[in-house]
Amino acid sequence: MNHYQAAIIGFGKAGKTLAAALGRAGWRVAIVEKSKTMYGGTCINIGCIPTKALVHDAQAATDFTEAAQRKASVVEFLREKNYLNLASLETVDVIDGQAEFLDPHTLKITSGEAIRTLSADRIFINTGAEARFPQIEGLIAGPRIVDSTGTLNLSSLPERLGILGGGYIGVEFASMFARFGSKVTLFETASQFLAREDSDISAAVATILQDQGVTIELNAAVHAVTSSSEGVTLHTPQGDRQMDLLLVATGRHPATGALKLENAGVLTDARGAIQVDKRLKTSTDHIWAMGDVTGGPQFTYVSLDDYRIVYDQLLGKGTRTTDDRLNIPYSVFMTPTLSRIGLTEAQAREQGKNIQVVSLPVAAIPRARVINDTRGMLKAVVDNDTQQILGVSLLAADSHEVINIVKTVMDAGLPYTVLRDQIFTHPTMSESLNDLFALVK
Ligand SMILES: Cc1cc2nc3c(=O)[nH]c(=O)nc-3n(C[C@H](O)[C@H](O)[C@H](O)COP(=O)(O)OP(=O)(O)OC[C@H]3O[C@@H](n4cnc5c(N)ncnc54)[C@H](O)[C@@H]3O)c2cc1C
């Protein structure tokens, strides 16, 4: 049996970055990945990169088949690069197979018929998350019922695409496939989709999607699904809906099922997420968990920050914790992009803050005229007592870049006047922050 100083389960963002850093520091490291098509993890293979490559090509009105081919080559290139980044290090062994705990220091690794074991002083779990299907009669993955990964693997465009779930992944795919030319219907069980956003933002998103030809069914009580080689039918109290393909985008849950965590004394919560402290240590002293598997915000940059926290304990000052992250922004890559940070107006009111809310239509931004995309709105919530920015929603072209400026100002504890009075280049979307915050009285 091989012994390592560090064993990492899962080739995700945190895991691969930690493997490289420890390997370069001279540690003997094993990184275990269950699928040869997943070197580099979810983001590269079935998440951020393939979706955004398709979004980009959908915006450029590229034919879907061509876009799917380009996406596949981008993914292949990055997967290979990620593999070689680690495999080229003498100190790091990339091991193919599914890992499970035999005891707190020992892993069993199964790859087809082959089984091996390894032990390690320290173990890091980075197994990510998996799509979760709700309990609906007949809703079983198959050729006509797929998750986001199945949808990304399509080589031809579905004529009628149903999407179950009006969250971020659902909205992103709805926008993208509508631009490619599918007839998209989005089914959301709640009365508002993008439930975490303010209702005016969600309504503005709905208008944009509808203008792109997306049908949105709110309060959709899909009680059964039947599929055949011809298509898939969603049964609702309002009648049956026929689709060629159904994308189930109702959330992703932590991938802990196969790990046999009980053999290592690692505790999970009710959702199966691994319980960790602020330094990402699990209930077992020499075992850490990083990324989506901890049940935290499911973003690549959060997983990367998890790596930073763990690395800091192993080879740094040991001071970094999850509290240091402050505000976590995010973007939904519909067209135009929706980006948000901090509190919504509704959350700020619930917390009893003394606030001012300002908003600016994108049509008022010179850059929007230049690029010929005047859709959307910007909205900010400012604390009257402290002059701090509490939250911002940007539904606008390039908002995924602009939101990072807002984060920097918010995290630095600077007042909104910094963005109001800052010199920004022209004509850019960033300069719209001058105009948005000039509306605060
Ligand atoms: C469609 C989609 C779009 C997304 N878009 C974005 C985006 O635009 N921006 C963004 O920041 N985030 C996005 N995300 C989320 C982002 O991809 C994840 O938050 C991020 O990849 C999490 O990485 P991780 O470090 O938790 O592990 P992952 O990258 O998920 O890696 C986990 C790895 O562990 C392996 N594994 C699992 N169990 C075992 C086992 N028992 N043994 C061995 N190996 C195992 C898996 O095969 C996988 O390779 C998107 C996700 C999806 C699904």
Ligand as a Chemical Component Dictionary entry (heavy atoms), coordinates in Angstrom:
data_LIG
# 
_chem_comp.id                   LIG 
_chem_comp.type                 NON-POLYMER 
_chem_comp.pdbx_formal_charge   0 
_chem_comp.three_letter_code    LIG 
# 
loop_
_chem_comp_atom.comp_id 
_chem_comp_atom.atom_id 
_chem_comp_atom.alt_atom_id 
_chem_comp_atom.type_symbol 
_chem_comp_atom.charge 
_chem_comp_atom.model_Cartn_x 
_chem_comp_atom.model_Cartn_y 
_chem_comp_atom.model_Cartn_z 
_chem_comp_atom.pdbx_ordinal 
LIG C1  C1  C 0 -23.927 23.916 -15.627 1  
LIG C2  C2  C 0 -23.095 24.587 -14.576 2  
LIG C3  C3  C 0 -22.628 25.869 -14.783 3  
LIG C4  C4  C 0 -21.835 26.481 -13.828 4  
LIG N1  N1  N 0 -21.382 27.753 -14.068 5  
LIG C5  C5  C 0 -20.590 28.351 -13.165 6  
LIG C6  C6  C 0 -20.050 29.637 -13.418 7  
LIG O1  O1  O 0 -20.310 30.257 -14.448 8  
LIG N2  N2  N 0 -19.225 30.183 -12.494 9  
LIG C7  C7  C 0 -18.908 29.532 -11.336 10 
LIG O2  O2  O 0 -18.147 30.060 -10.536 11 
LIG N3  N3  N 0 -19.440 28.321 -11.057 12 
LIG C8  C8  C 0 -20.247 27.704 -11.945 13 
LIG N4  N4  N 0 -20.731 26.456 -11.679 14 
LIG C9  C9  C 0 -20.398 25.831 -10.405 15 
LIG C10 C10 C 0 -18.957 25.322 -10.420 16 
LIG O3  O3  O 0 -18.747 24.502 -11.542 17 
LIG C11 C11 C 0 -18.680 24.542 -9.136  18 
LIG O4  O4  O 0 -19.023 25.334 -8.032  19 
LIG C12 C12 C 0 -17.222 24.188 -9.034  20 
LIG O5  O5  O 0 -16.769 23.509 -10.173 21 
LIG C13 C13 C 0 -17.044 23.337 -7.766  22 
LIG O6  O6  O 0 -15.851 22.709 -7.780  23 
LIG P1  P1  P 0 -15.407 21.758 -6.611  24 
LIG O7  O7  O 0 -14.053 22.212 -6.257  25 
LIG O8  O8  O 0 -16.405 21.669 -5.532  26 
LIG O9  O9  O 0 -15.325 20.313 -7.260  27 
LIG P2  P2  P 0 -15.679 19.779 -8.692  28 
LIG O10 O10 O 0 -15.055 20.609 -9.755  29 
LIG O11 O11 O 0 -17.117 19.516 -8.765  30 
LIG O12 O12 O 0 -14.864 18.413 -8.712  31 
LIG C14 C14 C 0 -15.231 17.302 -8.003  32 
LIG C15 C15 C 0 -14.551 16.120 -8.651  33 
LIG O13 O13 O 0 -14.604 15.009 -7.771  34 
LIG C16 C16 C 0 -14.800 13.837 -8.535  35 
LIG N5  N5  N 0 -15.343 12.847 -7.598  36 
LIG C17 C17 C 0 -16.548 12.851 -6.996  37 
LIG N6  N6  N 0 -16.663 11.815 -6.141  38 
LIG C18 C18 C 0 -15.474 11.138 -6.209  39 
LIG C19 C19 C 0 -14.969 9.986  -5.544  40 
LIG N7  N7  N 0 -15.678 9.329  -4.634  41 
LIG N8  N8  N 0 -13.728 9.563  -5.851  42 
LIG C20 C20 C 0 -12.972 10.225 -6.776  43 
LIG N9  N9  N 0 -13.413 11.314 -7.424  44 
LIG C21 C21 C 0 -14.643 11.782 -7.130  45 
LIG C22 C22 C 0 -15.741 14.295 -9.639  46 
LIG O14 O14 O 0 -15.693 13.435 -10.763 47 
LIG C23 C23 C 0 -15.211 15.684 -9.937  48 
LIG O15 O15 O 0 -14.259 15.703 -10.972 49 
LIG C24 C24 C 0 -21.506 25.808 -12.633 50 
LIG C25 C25 C 0 -21.959 24.496 -12.420 51 
LIG C26 C26 C 0 -22.734 23.887 -13.385 52 
LIG C27 C27 C 0 -23.199 22.481 -13.153 53 
# 
loop_
_chem_comp_bond.comp_id 
_chem_comp_bond.atom_id_1 
_chem_comp_bond.atom_id_2 
_chem_comp_bond.value_order 
_chem_comp_bond.pdbx_ordinal 
LIG C1  C2  SING 1  
LIG C2  C3  SING 2  
LIG C2  C26 DOUB 3  
LIG C3  C4  DOUB 4  
LIG C4  N1  SING 5  
LIG C4  C24 SING 6  
LIG N1  C5  DOUB 7  
LIG C5  C6  SING 8  
LIG C5  C8  SING 9  
LIG C6  O1  DOUB 10 
LIG C6  N2  SING 11 
LIG N2  C7  SING 12 
LIG C7  O2  DOUB 13 
LIG C7  N3  SING 14 
LIG N3  C8  DOUB 15 
LIG C8  N4  SING 16 
LIG N4  C9  SING 17 
LIG N4  C24 SING 18 
LIG C9  C10 SING 19 
LIG C10 O3  SING 20 
LIG C10 C11 SING 21 
LIG C11 O4  SING 22 
LIG C11 C12 SING 23 
LIG C12 O5  SING 24 
LIG C12 C13 SING 25 
LIG C13 O6  SING 26 
LIG O6  P1  SING 27 
LIG P1  O7  DOUB 28 
LIG P1  O8  SING 29 
LIG P1  O9  SING 30 
LIG O9  P2  SING 31 
LIG P2  O10 DOUB 32 
LIG P2  O11 SING 33 
LIG P2  O12 SING 34 
LIG O12 C14 SING 35 
LIG C14 C15 SING 36 
LIG C15 O13 SING 37 
LIG C15 C23 SING 38 
LIG O13 C16 SING 39 
LIG C16 N5  SING 40 
LIG C16 C22 SING 41 
LIG N5  C17 SING 42 
LIG N5  C21 SING 43 
LIG C17 N6  DOUB 44 
LIG N6  C18 SING 45 
LIG C18 C19 SING 46 
LIG C18 C21 DOUB 47 
LIG C19 N7  SING 48 
LIG C19 N8  DOUB 49 
LIG N8  C20 SING 50 
LIG C20 N9  DOUB 51 
LIG N9  C21 SING 52 
LIG C22 O14 SING 53 
LIG C22 C23 SING 54 
LIG C23 O15 SING 55 
LIG C24 C25 DOUB 56 
LIG C25 C26 SING 57 
LIG C26 C27 SING 58 
# 
